Amino acid sequence: MATERDFYEILGVPRTASQDEIQRAYRKLARAHHPDINADPGAEERFKEVSEAYDVLSDPQTRRRYDAFGRDFRQVPEGTDPDAWTRQRTRAGAGARGTAGRGGAGGGGPAGGFGYTAGGEVDLDDLLGSLFGGRGRGVGPIPGADQEAELQLTMEEAFRGGRRPVTIAGPGGQRTLDVTIPAGVTNGQRIRLAGQGGSGSGGARAGDLYLIVSVAPHPRYRLDGRDLHVELRVAPWEAVLGASAAVTTPGGDSTVKVPPGSSSGRKLRLRGRGLPNPKGTPGDLYAEVRIMVPAHPSRTERKLFEELAAESDFDPRSPQ
C-alpha cells in the first residue's frame, strides 16, 4: 500500500533534510500532482500521500516522534521510551499484527505501519484520517503551478513587437490571450504573463504563464542573437570598382557602401540595424557580398568580358 512508504522517501529527501529542504520538496511535488493541474488518474492519491508526509515532517515535534516510532507514532503515548516501545512490539509478535506493522520509517529504524496500540486496539479515526485526510489538513493554500508554452513569431513581429492574440491549449481546453510582444525579442526569450498559469487552491494565487519565443526562419534574413545577416548581391563591376547598394532591412531600406575590390563573402556591417534592444545596445545587420554574373550575357557584354579576360593578368586561384 502507498501508505506504508516512508515519508522521507515520499518527499524524496534524506532523513537529515532541513525544514527548508522539506518545504521545497513538498511545494514542487504538490504543484506537480495537484488534481486541478494534473489530470492523471493517480495524481490525487499521490497528492494525498505527499500532503500527509509534509504534514508530519514539517512539524519538528511530530517529526521527532515519527523518527522515533515510525508510522506508529500516532498510537504511542506521550513520554514513551522508543527502545521500550520497540521491545514491547517485538514481544507482541509480528504474527499478531499481520501486515499492519510491516515496514519502517527508514532503513534500520523502528517498525512502521499502522500497528496496534499498547492495549491491542487500533485507532480507526486516526487511521482513516491519515489515509484520507492528508489533503487540506494542515497543508494550507497551494499556489498554482507556473506553465510554459511556445510562441512562434515572424522576423517582423520579433523586430517590431506589438500586440496579438495567442491561443493556449491547457487541461481546461483552449483559451485566447491578448499578448504584448516587446520589440526585439529573441529566440528562447521568455515573456511572462502574471497569473495566467495554473490555478491555486485555498485562495492562493495562480501561477504564471511563460511564453518561450521561437522566431520562424525567414527567406531573406538569418538571425544570430540580435544580429541579422542578409545576402547582398552585386555585379562584377560593382565589386571591382565599389558602389553604393540598397539593402532592405526589417526596419526599412538602407544603403551600404561596397568597398572597391570586394569579393564574395565579404561582410559589411550596418551598426544598430539588427534587432532592437530596449535594455541595451541593438544588434547589427551584416550584408554579405555575393557577386552575380549574367546567366545569358548579350553579345556586347560577352565581347567586353572577352576583352577583359585578354587584358587582365588576375588569377583568382593564386594564393592571395
ChimeraX attribute file (.defattr): number of C-alpha atoms within 10 A of each C-alpha:
attribute: neighborCount
match mode: 1-to-1
recipient: residues
	/A:1	5
	/A:2	10
	/A:3	16
	/A:4	17
	/A:5	18
	/A:6	21
	/A:7	27
	/A:8	19
	/A:9	14
	/A:10	20
	/A:11	24
	/A:12	16
	/A:13	15
	/A:14	12
	/A:15	14
	/A:16	9
	/A:17	13
	/A:18	13
	/A:19	13
	/A:20	10
	/A:21	14
	/A:22	21
	/A:23	16
	/A:24	13
	/A:25	17
	/A:26	24
	/A:27	17
	/A:28	12
	/A:29	18
	/A:30	27
	/A:31	21
	/A:32	17
	/A:33	20
	/A:34	25
	/A:35	17
	/A:36	18
	/A:37	20
	/A:38	16
	/A:39	12
	/A:40	10
	/A:41	9
	/A:42	11
	/A:43	18
	/A:44	18
	/A:45	18
	/A:46	19
	/A:47	22
	/A:48	23
	/A:49	25
	/A:50	25
	/A:51	27
	/A:52	26
	/A:53	24
	/A:54	25
	/A:55	20
	/A:56	18
	/A:57	25
	/A:58	19
	/A:59	11
	/A:60	11
	/A:61	11
	/A:62	15
	/A:63	19
	/A:64	14
	/A:65	20
	/A:66	21
	/A:67	20
	/A:68	21
	/A:69	26
	/A:70	24
	/A:71	28
	/A:72	23
	/A:73	23
	/A:74	19
	/A:75	18
	/A:76	18
	/A:77	11
	/A:78	9
	/A:79	6
	/A:80	12
	/A:81	12
	/A:82	16
	/A:83	11
	/A:84	10
	/A:85	17
	/A:86	16
	/A:87	10
	/A:88	12
	/A:89	19
	/A:90	11
	/A:91	8
	/A:92	14
	/A:93	11
	/A:94	13
	/A:95	9
	/A:96	13
	/A:97	15
	/A:98	10
	/A:99	13
	/A:100	19
	/A:101	23
	/A:102	15
	/A:103	20
	/A:104	20
	/A:105	24
	/A:106	18
	/A:107	9
	/A:108	8
	/A:109	14
	/A:110	23
	/A:111	23
	/A:112	22
	/A:113	23
	/A:114	26
	/A:115	26
	/A:116	19
	/A:117	16
	/A:118	14
	/A:119	6
	/A:120	11
	/A:121	10
	/A:122	15
	/A:123	15
	/A:124	10
	/A:125	9
	/A:126	13
	/A:127	16
	/A:128	11
	/A:129	13
	/A:130	19
	/A:131	16
	/A:132	14
	/A:133	16
	/A:134	22
	/A:135	20
	/A:136	16
	/A:137	14
	/A:138	14
	/A:139	16
	/A:140	13
	/A:141	13
	/A:142	19
	/A:143	19
	/A:144	24
	/A:145	24
	/A:146	19
	/A:147	16
	/A:148	15
	/A:149	16
	/A:150	13
	/A:151	19
	/A:152	16
	/A:153	19
	/A:154	12
	/A:155	25
	/A:156	17
	/A:157	19
	/A:158	24
	/A:159	22
	/A:160	16
	/A:161	17
	/A:162	12
	/A:163	11
	/A:164	12
	/A:165	10
	/A:166	15
	/A:167	14
	/A:168	16
	/A:169	11
	/A:170	13
	/A:171	10
	/A:172	8
	/A:173	7
	/A:174	9
	/A:175	10
	/A:176	10
	/A:177	12
	/A:178	10
	/A:179	16
	/A:180	14
	/A:181	18
	/A:182	18
	/A:183	17
	/A:184	20
	/A:185	26
	/A:186	24
	/A:187	18
	/A:188	14
	/A:189	13
	/A:190	18
	/A:191	19
	/A:192	17
	/A:193	17
	/A:194	12
	/A:195	16
	/A:196	17
	/A:197	21
	/A:198	23
	/A:199	20
	/A:200	20
	/A:201	16
	/A:202	11
	/A:203	11
	/A:204	13
	/A:205	17
	/A:206	19
	/A:207	20
	/A:208	19
	/A:209	21
	/A:210	20
	/A:211	21
	/A:212	18
	/A:213	20
	/A:214	19
	/A:215	19
	/A:216	14
	/A:217	12
	/A:218	11
	/A:219	8
	/A:220	12
	/A:221	19
	/A:222	16
	/A:223	20
	/A:224	15
	/A:225	14
	/A:226	21
	/A:227	20
	/A:228	23
	/A:229	20
	/A:230	20
	/A:231	16
	/A:232	23
	/A:233	19
	/A:234	22
	/A:235	14
	/A:236	17
	/A:237	13
	/A:238	18
	/A:239	21
	/A:240	16
	/A:241	12
	/A:242	17
	/A:243	16
	/A:244	12
	/A:245	14
	/A:246	13
	/A:247	17
	/A:248	13
	/A:249	19
	/A:250	17
	/A:251	13
	/A:252	8
	/A:253	9
	/A:254	12
	/A:255	12
	/A:256	15
	/A:257	13
	/A:258	22
	/A:259	16
	/A:260	13
	/A:261	13
	/A:262	20
	/A:263	16
	/A:264	15
	/A:265	13
	/A:266	15
	/A:267	19
	/A:268	19
	/A:269	17
	/A:270	18
	/A:271	12
	/A:272	15
	/A:273	20
	/A:274	26
	/A:275	28
	/A:276	24
	/A:277	17
	/A:278	11
	/A:279	6
	/A:280	7
	/A:281	12
	/A:282	17
	/A:283	21
	/A:284	20
	/A:285	27
	/A:286	22
	/A:287	23
	/A:288	18
	/A:289	20
	/A:290	19
	/A:291	18
	/A:292	13
	/A:293	12
	/A:294	10
	/A:295	6
	/A:296	8
	/A:297	11
	/A:298	10
	/A:299	9
	/A:300	9
	/A:301	12
	/A:302	13
	/A:303	12
	/A:304	12
	/A:305	13
	/A:306	12
	/A:307	11
	/A:308	11
	/A:309	11
	/A:310	9
	/A:311	9
	/A:312	9
	/A:313	8
	/A:314	8
	/A:315	8
	/A:316	7
	/A:317	6
	/A:318	6
	/A:319	5
	/A:320	5
